[in-house]
């Protein structure tokens, strides 16, 4: 999972790339499962709580 610093606007929080496990509306567009999106750490935690992404899948992919 890559962290991205927002060089264009340092006031913006850093983002991470996550892969959706379920369909999800992101920035007004419905994204299918398997889509990679950029979100903040706070949004990532919320998506995990909602079951939209799974941190375990990301960790397994990064460790394997």
Buried (B, 14 or more C-beta within 10 A) or exposed (E): EEEEEEEEEEEEEEBBBBBBBBEBEBEEEEBEEEBEBBBBEEBBEEBBEEEBBBEEEBEEEEEE
